[in-house]
Amino acid sequence: MNDRPRPWTMQQIALAAGVSVTTVSHTLSGKRPVHPDTALRINRLIDEFGYVPDAGARRLKSGRSQMIGLAVPDISHWYFGRIARGVEEMANEHDYGLIIASTSNSDPRREKRYFNMLRTRAIDGLVYTASREIKPTDELMSMASSPAPIVLADEDIEELEGLPSVTSTNYSGARDLGRHVRSLGHTKAVIIAGFPGLHSTVQRMRGIRESFPNALAIHGDFEIRSGYELMGDLIAHEVKFSAVFACNDFMAIGAMRRLWEEGLRVPEDVSVVGFDDVDMASVVTPGLTTVRQDMLEIGRQSARLLIEGLAAGTMEGLSSVQLPVELVVRGTTGPVAE
């Protein structure tokens, strides 16, 4: 049995402090001046007895829940966890609550549930992160045409170009990788790419092919196992290459493992690069040359755009954001072997 006392209501705080409920409300919000002695008395009571605002009453009064949602393909994944943390930080800074939902790679049934939360105003707005699906679901298309308060995070979706988005400069980052590897004398390269329809995959391949127009591309699912298996396929088919461009760090690390099992040295025999700069990239041996993007800031900026739109009462006029990336050269790239 839980004997812990329940937090006081605003009415109880007002009664104990000998003031009106309005005075307590002004003390909490800071929107109206309250005598310092009165404010001190109210805050001491709140510290002693606790206070939880009535979310239902606030929703009835303002028409808002003061909650936003975040939909990601897989909340357990390191990459999306970083984005979620950024959204949470920005939400907290603006006194918004956050509901995080995993769409299980855009399961239409799950998406419908979260979009219904938006329709019924259980949440005021939604940060949406695309998954492996090439086409947005009918539910998302319907919501985007409203226009609903939705911000796209991490991935642009061509069919939803009217929605504001926050992405990294994938093309320029991959272009810098290509130029770096080309400067080391490499001419034969392969690309272990991500899902074919994702905007990031298209942009990263385009950037790499600026320096390696004839590079063979094969597609994986961004996981370590995928990079490992695809590298095994390349070796089994005796594809000739001296450089490997993986479209994320996990696939790069999987490819490195397979090369090591085949007795091929990185970077003496094969140079390998990734994209993202996950924590593991700096601790593998040798350290992985990659492009650093800030997933935390993607989350923060996505939430900022959404909250700005909610404050303005419209998402129209909000500009999409592209965050800069940085080439990080470590030990997995070296001069082409003679």
FISE-592697 format. One record per atom (N, C-alpha, C): x, y, z; residue in one letter. Coordinates in pm, whole numbers, padded with zeros to 5 digits, always signed. Atoms other than C-alpha are relative to their C-alpha. Layout:
FISE-592697
XYZA...
This chain:
FISE-592697
+00084-00120+00000M+00000+00000+00000M+00088+00125+00000M-00079-00121+00012N+00133+00344-00096N-00055+00108+00093N+00044-00100-00097D+00111+00586+00200D+00049+00140-00034D-00056-00130+00037R+00282+00869+00015R-00116+00098-00027R+00111-00095+00021P+00054+01181+00031P-00003+00051-00143P+00015-00053+00134R-00084+01310-00295R+00036+00149-00002R-00031-00144+00009P+00040+01653-00417P-00127+00083+00017P+00113-00088-00021W-00183+01943-00324W-00049+00059-00132W+00056-00073+00114T-00415+02112-00569T+00028+00149+00016T-00019-00144-00007M-00394+02481-00651M-00092+00061+00106M+00095-00051-00100Q-00701+02538-00433Q+00054-00020+00142Q-00055+00026-00133Q-00531+02376-00132Q+00117+00091+00031Q-00113-00091-00018I-00216+02582-00185I-00051+00140+00033I+00055-00134-00022A-00425+02900-00204A-00059+00013+00140A+00063-00003-00131L-00620+02814+00113L+00105+00009+00110L-00105+00002-00102A-00305+02740+00315A+00079+00130+00000A-00077-00125+00009A-00132+03056+00189A-00084+00121+00032A+00089-00112-00028G-00436+03272+00257G-00013+00096-00116G+00010-00084+00120V-00453+03399-00101V-00102-00062-00093V+00093+00053+00100S-00674+03353-00403S+00071-00100-00091S-00055+00095+00098V-00628+03077-00660V+00070+00076-00112V-00061-00082+00105T-00551+03351-00913T+00141+00042+00038T-00134-00041-00045T-00256+03468-00704T+00098-00117-00010T-00086+00118+00015V-00117+03114-00692V+00034-00023-00146V-00021+00018+00144S-00161+03087-01068S+00102+00099-00052S-00095-00102+00045H+00026+03416-01123H+00141-00029+00052H-00131+00035-00055T+00306+03297-00895T+00066-00110-00082T-00053+00114+00076L+00345+02975-01091L+00039+00042-00142L-00024-00035+00141S+00327+03134-01436S+00100+00113-00016S-00089-00115+00011G+00523+03451-01362G-00050+00107-00095G+00052-00094+00099K+00298+03640-01603K-00050+00129+00064K+00045-00119-00071R+00170+03884-01338R+00084+00017+00127R-00081-00020-00121P+00363+04045-01050P-00074-00043+00126P+00052+00042-00130V+00309+03898-00703V+00096+00052+00106V-00085-00052-00105H+00438+04050-00380H+00102-00108+00041H-00106+00100-00029P+00773+03882-00297P-00030-00086+00122P+00030+00079-00120D+00660+03778+00052D-00108-00103-00027D+00109+00093+00034T+00343+03622-00087T+00052-00112-00088T-00056+00102+00090A+00533+03443-00364A+00087-00098+00077A-00086+00086-00080L+00784+03310-00109L-00084-00098+00082L+00088+00086-00080R+00501+03174+00109R-00062-00109-00086R+00062+00098+00091I+00334+03005-00188I+00102-00104-00043I-00102+00094+00049N+00658+02850-00315N+00046-00095+00110N-00038+00089-00110R+00743+02714+00029R-00104-00110+00018R+00106+00100-00011L+00405+02540+00044L+00009-00101-00114L-00014+00091+00115I+00460+02397-00303I+00116-00095+00022I-00116+00085-00027D+00805+02270-00202D-00032-00105+00105D+00029+00091-00111E+00663+02112+00113E-00104-00105-00036E+00112+00090+00024F+00343+01959-00017F-00013-00044-00146F+00005+00037+00142G+00403+01939-00392G-00120+00062-00069G+00112-00052+00079Y+00180+02057-00672Y+00010-00058-00139Y+00007+00051+00136V+00074+01896-00997V-00112+00074-00072V+00106-00073+00070P-00114+02114-01250P-00104-00094-00057P+00112+00077+00056D-00451+01990-01372D+00006+00007-00151D-00018-00002+00145A-00371+01894-01730A-00133+00004-00073A+00130+00000+00065G-00736+01831-01812G-00061+00139-00004G+00055-00135-00004A-00844+02176-01699A+00077+00092-00094A-00081-00084+00088R-00555+02336-01884R-00035-00025-00146R+00035+00033+00138R-00651+02152-02202R-00135+00062-00038R+00131-00058+00027L-01013+02266-02174L+00009+00151-00019L-00011-00146+00005K-00907+02626-02119K+00073+00047-00125K-00084-00048+00109S-00639+02655-02388S-00023-00073-00131S+00015+00080+00121G-00741+02384-02633G+00127-00076-00035G-00128+00067+00024R-00388+02243-02602R+00034-00092+00116R-00040+00096-00102S-00236+01953-02416S+00135+00033+00059S-00138-00032-00037Q+00113+02105-02386Q+00088-00125-00007Q-00075+00122+00027M+00237+01768-02512M+00031-00006-00149M-00032+00029+00139I+00420+01688-02834I+00040-00146-00012I-00034+00139+00023G+00489+01351-02991G+00123-00013-00088G-00114+00035+00085L+00792+01192-03152L-00021-00142-00050L+00015+00133+00060A+00750+00899-03393A+00130-00038-00068A-00124+00051+00059V+01064+00701-03475V-00018-00147-00036V+00015+00141+00039P+01108+00363-03645P+00031-00098+00112P-00042+00095-00104D+01285+00200-03348D+00067+00077+00112D-00054-00081-00109I+01337+00378-03017I+00121-00065+00065I-00114+00068-00063S+01589+00114-02904S+00129+00020-00078S-00119-00020+00083H+01829+00205-03187H+00077+00122+00047H-00087-00109-00047W+02125+00423-03086W-00027+00129-00076W+00015-00118+00086Y+02071+00660-03378Y-00126+00077+00036Y+00127-00068-00029F+01705+00735-03306F-00010+00041+00146F-00004-00040-00140G+01770+00745-02935G+00063+00136+00019G-00064-00131-00007R+02000+01043-02988R-00096+00109-00047R+00098-00097+00048I+01734+01224-03191I-00106+00023+00107I+00103-00010-00104A+01479+01148-02917A+00049+00085+00117A-00054-00078-00111R+01706+01294-02653R-00001+00149-00034R+00001-00140+00041G+01739+01617-02852G-00140+00059+00004G+00139-00046-00005V+01360+01646-02892V-00042+00022+00145V+00039-00009-00141E+01315+01584-02520E+00061+00123+00066E-00066-00116-00059E+01569+01851-02424E-00072+00129-00037E+00066-00122+00044M+01399+02117-02635M-00142+00010+00055M+00135+00000-00057A+01052+02013-02516A+00004+00045+00145A-00011-00038-00141N+01163+02046-02154N+00028+00150+00015N-00034-00142-00008E+01309+02391-02219E-00121+00090-00022E+00119-00080+00029H+00968+02507-02342H-00123-00052+00076H+00108+00051-00087D+00762+02326-02074D-00102-00085-00075D+00085+00097+00069Y+00622+02068-02314Y+00033-00140+00051Y-00021+00141-00023G+00573+01705-02226G+00025-00070-00132G-00035+00073+00122L+00685+01441-02474L-00049-00143+00008L+00038+00140+00017I+00531+01113-02589I+00083-00056-00114I-00085+00061+00102I+00776+00892-02779I-00063-00131-00045I+00068+00117+00055A+00632+00628-03008A+00089-00067-00104A-00072+00077+00102S+00799+00353-03208S-00100-00049-00103S+00092+00038+00107T+00631+00300-03544T+00031-00137-00058T-00040+00131+00055S+00805-00036-03604S+00016+00009-00152S-00027-00021+00143N+00930+00092-03940N-00129+00026-00078N+00119-00051+00068S+00609+00272-04037S-00113-00103-00013S+00117+00087-00005D+00355+00007-03939D-00125+00089-00007D+00115-00090+00017P+00031+00171-04069P-00093+00002+00121P+00090+00003-00115R-00168+00056-03764R+00053+00085+00114R-00059-00080-00106R+00074+00214-03522R-00003+00148-00036R+00002-00140+00042E+00101+00532-03726E-00138+00059+00017E+00136-00050-00012K-00277+00566-03732K-00031+00037+00144K+00025-00026-00142R-00286+00548-03353R+00060+00134+00042R-00066-00123-00041Y-00036+00832-03315Y-00057+00121-00072Y+00062-00111+00070F-00195+01049-03582F-00138+00032+00059F+00127-00025-00067N-00528+01004-03404N+00021+00082+00127N-00032-00081-00116M-00361+01147-03094M+00014+00147-00039M-00013-00137+00049L-00283+01454-03303L-00137+00058-00033L+00133-00047+00037R-00638+01478-03436R-00085+00034+00124R+00081-00021-00120T-00792+01450-03089T+00066+00096+00099T-00073-00097-00081R-00536+01696-02949R+00052-00058+00130R-00072+00059-00112A-00394+01448-02704A+00145+00048-00003A-00127-00068+00018I-00072+01592-02846I-00024+00120-00091I+00018-00123+00078D-00032+01939-02997D+00070-00007-00136D-00076+00010+00124G+00219+01842-03267G+00086-00124+00000G-00074+00125+00016L+00440+01564-03397L+00130+00022-00076L-00127+00012+00073V+00806+01520-03491V+00004-00141-00058V+00010+00129+00069Y+00812+01240-03750Y+00132-00034-00066Y-00124+00049+00060T+01118+01038-03847T-00032-00118-00091T+00031+00104+00098A+01090+00828-04163A+00085-00124+00024A-00072+00126-00015S+01199+00466-04175S+00045-00049-00137S-00048+00059+00124R+01295+00227-04450R-00100+00011-00114R+00101-00004+00104E+00969+00277-04636E+00028+00113-00099E-00026-00099+00103I+01008+00459-04966I-00114+00100-00008I+00117-00086+00012K+00654+00597-04982K-00063+00024+00136K+00071-00025-00125P+00477+00770-04693P-00135-00069+00000P+00129+00068-00009T+00165+00594-04568T-00112+00097-00034T+00116-00083+00031D-00180+00718-04667D-00037+00088+00120D+00034-00076-00120E-00233+00826-04307E+00085+00125+00012E-00090-00114-00008L+00073+01051-04312L-00030+00100-00110L+00035-00090+00110M-00021+01192-04653M-00124+00081+00033M+00123-00068-00038S-00366+01276-04520S+00027+00107+00105S-00030-00096-00104M-00226+01447-04212M+00079+00118-00055M-00085-00106+00053A+00030+01644-04413A-00078+00100-00084A+00079-00088+00085S-00237+01788-04641S-00093+00090+00080S+00096-00072-00084S-00430+01935-04345S+00012+00152-00004S-00129+00056-00041P-00176+02099-04285P+00005-00015+00152P-00010+00027-00143A-00115+01942-03945A+00135+00047+00052A-00128-00040-00058P+00159+02051-03704P+00096-00118+00007P-00095+00111+00011I+00420+01799-03818I+00132+00054-00053I-00134-00032+00049V+00797+01840-03861V+00071-00131-00030V-00078+00117+00038L+01009+01584-04046L+00140+00012+00057L-00134+00000-00057A+01332+01490-03869A+00085-00105-00068A-00103+00091+00052D+01643+01331-04023D-00015-00031-00148D+00022+00036+00140E+01485+01242-04359E-00103+00092-00065E+00100-00066+00083D+01315+01455-04624D-00084-00105-00069D+00088+00088+00075I+01016+01293-04794I-00054+00081-00117I+00031-00079+00120E+00965+01411-05151E-00148+00032-00010E+00145-00020+00014E+00588+01366-05144E-00055+00098+00104E+00046-00088-00109L+00566+01583-04829L+00085+00126+00004L-00091-00114+00006E+00775+01876-04947E-00057+00125+00067E+00059-00115-00067G+00529+02118-04787G+00026+00004+00150G-00027+00005-00144L+00627+02005-04436L+00142+00048+00029L-00137-00038-00037P+00925+02168-04263P+00079-00122+00046P-00085+00114-00035S+01219+01936-04203S+00133+00048+00056S-00135-00024-00050V+01553+01918-04025V+00085-00120-00041V-00085+00107+00050T+01823+01715-04199T+00146+00044+00006T-00142-00030+00013S+02200+01695-04232S+00034+00022-00147S-00046-00022+00138T+02394+01802-04541T+00066-00128-00050T-00050+00133+00037N+02427+01443-04658N+00086+00004-00127N-00074-00005+00127Y+02545+01529-05009Y+00141+00054+00021Y-00132-00061-00016S+02831+01758-04905S+00091-00087+00087S-00081+00089-00083G+02946+01515-04635G+00055-00117-00080G-00046+00112+00083A+02962+01224-04879A+00096+00047-00107A-00093-00056+00100R+03128+01445-05139R+00139+00017+00060R-00129-00016-00066D+03404+01528-04888D+00068-00134+00023D-00057+00135-00015L+03450+01157-04815L+00060-00048-00131L-00048+00043+00131G+03482+01084-05186G+00129+00069-00040G-00120-00076+00036R+03735+01359-05241R+00120-00042+00084R-00110+00045-00088H+03940+01245-04941H+00057-00132-00049H-00048+00131+00043V+03959+00885-05062V+00066+00011-00138V-00059-00018+00133R+04029+00995-05421R+00139+00061+00010R-00131-00065-00017S+04318+01212-05299S+00108-00098+00043S-00095+00103-00042L+04480+00895-05162L+00037-00094-00114L-00038+00078+00118G+04502+00750-05513G-00096-00110-00037G+00095+00107+00029H+04201+00517-05508H-00083+00033-00124H+00084-00017+00120T+04010+00465-05832T-00112-00103-00008T+00101+00106+00002K+03812+00145-05769K-00067-00010+00136K+00072-00004-00127A+03544+00168-05503A-00136-00066-00012A+00136+00052-00007V+03220+00006-05394V-00075+00080+00107V+00084-00071-00095I+02929+00162-05205I-00095-00100+00066I+00099+00077-00074I+02743-00026-04933I-00102+00102+00049I+00097-00107-00022A+02435+00196-04937A-00112-00045+00093A+00116+00029-00082G+02124+00220-04722G-00120-00034-00086G+00122+00032+00074F+01762+00167-04824F-00012+00090-00124F-00006-00075+00127P+01721+00275-05189P-00085+00126-00003P+00089-00113+00015G+01431+00515-05142G+00022+00115+00095G-00021-00107-00097L+01560+00718-04849L+00076+00116-00062L-00065-00120+00054H+01659+01074-04929H+00147+00003+00038H-00140-00001-00043S+01980+01037-04726S+00084-00096-00083S-00073+00096+00084T+02082+00729-04926T+00029+00059-00137T-00016-00061+00133V+02027+00909-05256V+00106+00109+00003V-00093-00112-00007Q+02221+01216-05144Q+00143-00047+00029Q-00135+00049-00031R+02515+01021-05001R+00061-00070-00120R-00052+00065+00120M+02548+00809-05313M+00040+00104-00105M-00030-00105+00099R+02538+01123-05529R+00131+00070+00036R-00123-00065-00041G+02814+01284-05322G+00122-00085-00025G-00113+00091+00022I+03040+00978-05342I+00031-00011-00149I-00020+00021+00143R+02987+00938-05714R+00052+00124-00072R-00067-00114+00060E+03114+01287-05777E+00146-00033-00025E-00141+00041+00017S+03461+01136-05729S+00014-00141-00055S-00004+00139+00046F+03377+00772-05810F-00128-00030-00080F+00125+00013+00078P+03115+00782-06090P-00036-00144-00034P+00026+00138+00041N+03151+00411-06168N-00005-00097+00118N+00000+00087-00118A+03138+00279-05813A-00124-00089+00001A+00110+00095-00014L+02925-00035-05775L-00072+00026+00132L+00078-00022-00122A+02642+00016-05523A-00087-00120+00031A+00091+00104-00048I+02469-00254-05320I-00066+00053+00127I+00080-00061-00105H+02201-00184-05061H-00016-00091+00121H+00018+00072-00126G+02183-00287-04696G-00103+00069+00088G+00104-00051-00090D+01974-00205-04390D+00058+00080+00118D-00065-00086-00099F+02221+00010-04187F+00049-00075+00124F-00045+00074-00117E+02305-00271-03943E+00136-00065-00025E-00134+00059+00011I+02646-00430-03870I-00005-00129-00080I+00012+00127+00071R+02530-00771-03994R-00013+00022-00150R+00019-00029+00142S+02426-00618-04324S+00133+00032-00067S-00131-00033+00058G+02771-00468-04386G+00089-00122-00010G-00080+00123-00002Y+02934-00798-04293Y-00039-00092-00116Y+00047+00094+00103E+02718-01005-04528E+00021+00054-00141E-00018-00057+00133L+02735-00765-04821L+00147+00001-00040L-00143+00009+00031M+03112-00751-04797M+00037-00143-00038M-00023+00140+00037G+03113-01130-04806G-00044-00029-00142G+00048+00018+00138D+02907-01119-05127D+00098+00060-00100D-00095-00066+00091L+03150-00874-05289L+00126-00084-00017L-00121+00083+00006I+03446-01094-05202I-00027-00130-00075I+00035+00126+00066A+03268-01411-05317A-00011+00016-00151A+00015-00026+00143H+03197-01252-05657H+00125+00063-00060H-00131-00048+00046E+03559-01134-05683E-00007+00139-00061E+00006-00139+00043V+03465-00770-05725V+00130+00069+00040V-00127-00067-00025K+03779-00556-05753K-00024+00140+00056K+00013-00133-00060F+03801-00254-05522F+00114+00021+00099F-00099-00034-00103S+04048-00073-05299S-00058+00091+00106S+00065-00088-00097A+03798+00147-05115A-00147-00040+00015A+00139+00033-00031V+03462+00085-04946V-00066+00121+00065V+00081-00107-00057F+03208+00359-04885F-00127-00063+00059F+00123+00048-00065A+02948+00248-04630A-00083+00122+00038A+00086-00115-00023C+02649+00478-04593C-00038+00021+00146C+00002-00033-00142N+02661+00449-04216N+00112-00078+00069N-00114+00059-00069D+02917+00349-03954D-00020-00147+00034D+00023+00139-00038F+02750+00025-03848F+00032-00095-00116F-00032+00086+00114M+02770-00122-04199M+00149+00002-00030M-00145-00007+00021A+03129+00002-04228A+00073-00094+00095A-00065+00087-00100I+03224-00181-03908I-00025-00146-00032I+00026+00138+00043G+03053-00498-04030G+00087-00040-00117G-00085+00028+00116A+03244-00475-04360A+00145-00020+00044A-00137+00013-00050M+03573-00428-04172M+00022-00137+00063M-00012+00133-00062R+03508-00744-03974R+00017-00108-00106R-00007+00102+00106R+03453-00946-04292R+00133+00008-00074R-00130-00014+00065L+03766-00803-04454L+00110-00062+00086L-00100+00056-00091W+03968-00899-04146W-00003-00153-00005W+00009+00145+00007E+03837-01255-04164E+00060-00055-00129E-00058+00043+00128E+03954-01272-04525E+00149+00028-00008E-00143-00028-00002G+04303-01161-04425G+00037+00129-00070G-00027-00130+00064L+04268-00817-04584L+00013+00107+00107L-00030-00100-00102R+04416-00529-04387R-00065+00134-00036R+00056-00135+00013V+04247-00193-04332V+00093+00095+00076V+00026-00046+00137P+04376+00047-04461P+00105-00047-00101P-00111+00034+00091E+04684-00121-04612E-00049-00061-00129E+00053+00064+00120D+04481-00335-04853D-00129+00067-00048D+00130-00062+00034V+04138-00167-04842V-00026+00115+00097V+00044-00112-00084S+04029+00175-04716S-00151-00009+00019S+00143+00009-00032V+03690+00189-04545V-00044+00130+00067V+00055-00120-00064V+03474+00489-04456V-00146-00025+00035V+00140+00009-00040G+03138+00532-04285G-00068+00135-00004G+00074-00126-00008F+02888+00806-04205F-00079-00002+00131F+00074-00024-00125D+02738+00935-03873D+00092+00036+00115D-00090-00011-00115D+03033+00911-03630D-00069-00044+00128D+00056+00058-00121V+02864+00683-03379V+00112-00020+00102V-00101+00016-00106D+03041+00622-03046D+00103-00107-00035D-00088+00112+00031M+03186+00295-03174M+00108+00037-00102M-00092-00034+00109A+03361+00468-03467A+00137+00040+00051A-00128-00048-00053S+03631+00615-03245S+00073-00104+00084S-00064+00099-00086V+03703+00298-03046V+00035-00129-00073V-00044+00116+00076V+03729+00032-03316V+00145+00021-00042V-00141-00008+00043T+04082-00048-03436T+00013-00053-00142T-00030-00143-00017P+04177+00125-03653P-00126+00084+00008P+00115-00090-00009G+03950+00422-03586G-00059+00027-00137G+00071-00010+00128L+03689+00472-03857L-00004+00143-00052L+00019-00127+00070T+03712+00759-04102T-00147+00011-00038T+00144-00011+00016T+03360+00896-04124T-00040+00146-00014T+00056-00136-00001V+03136+01202-04143V-00083+00014+00126V+00071-00021-00126R+03011+01340-03814R-00125+00085-00025R+00122-00080-00001Q+02649+01449-03804Q-00055+00002+00143Q+00046-00023-00137D+02476+01578-03492D-00145-00041+00014D+00137+00050-00016M+02170+01361-03426M-00073+00069+00114M+00061-00071-00112L+02110+01535-03095L-00058+00134-00047L+00045-00129+00049E+02084+01870-03273E-00114-00013-00100E+00115+00025+00087I+01854+01723-03537I-00128-00006+00083I+00116+00008-00088G+01616+01638-03254G-00036+00134+00059G+00025-00130-00062R+01654+01976-03086R-00063+00097-00100R+00051-00095+00099Q+01598+02176-03403Q-00138-00039-00052Q+00132+00045+00043S+01301+01962-03507S-00106+00042+00101S+00094-00042-00105A+01131+02026-03173A-00015+00151+00002A+00007-00146+00002R+01218+02395-03195R-00094+00048-00110R+00088-00039+00111L+01051+02427-03537L-00146-00028+00035L+00138+00037-00033L+00743+02244-03413L-00059+00096+00103L+00049-00088-00105I+00710+02457-03100I-00020+00142-00051I+00020-00132+00061E+00758+02777-03301E-00128+00004-00082E+00124+00006+00079G+00480+02668-03535G-00123-00001+00088G+00113+00004-00093L+00251+02589-03243L-00025+00138+00062L+00015-00133-00059A+00320+02930-03089A-00060+00098-00099A+00051-00089+00103A+00245+03101-03420A-00140-00038-00046A+00131+00046+00042G-00068+02895-03475G-00005-00053-00141G-00007+00053+00136T+00050+02778-03818T+00141-00049-00029T-00131+00051+00042M+00333+02576-03974M+00047+00068-00127M-00036-00067+00125E+00329+02789-04287E+00105+00107+00026E-00105-00100-00014G+00634+03004-04338G+00122-00048+00075G-00117+00053-00070L+00865+02785-04131L+00100-00056-00102L-00104+00044+00093S+01193+02723-04312S+00064-00129+00047S-00072+00123-00033S+01350+02379-04325S+00145+00031+00034S-00136-00021-00048V+01693+02341-04168V+00090-00112-00049V-00104+00097+00033Q+02005+02168-04300Q+00119+00026+00090Q-00110-00014-00095L+02270+02109-04037L+00132-00042-00063L-00131+00035+00059P+02640+02105-04132P+00055-00129+00058P-00068+00122-00043V+02849+01789-04108V+00150+00023-00007V-00145-00018-00009E+03220+01734-04055E+00072-00130-00037E-00083+00115+00033L+03471+01497-04217L+00096-00028+00115L-00088+00041-00108V+03657+01302-03947V+00093-00109-00054V-00096+00096+00056V+03973+01131-04075V+00070-00074+00112V-00067+00084-00097R+04097+00840-03870R+00085-00104-00074R-00100+00094+00050G+04293+00523-03937G-00043-00096-00109G+00046+00100+00097T+04077+00331-04184T+00020+00041-00145T-00029-00042+00138T+04185+00533-04490T+00149+00025-00014T-00143-00019+00028G+04531+00530-04644G+00024-00006-00150G-00032+00003+00143P+04711+00546-04979P-00032-00135-00061P+00031+00123+00071V+04610+00291-05237V+00124-00089-00008V-00111+00094+00006A+04826-00021-05231A+00044-00017-00144A-00052+00020+00137E+05052-00067-05532E-00028-00143-00045E
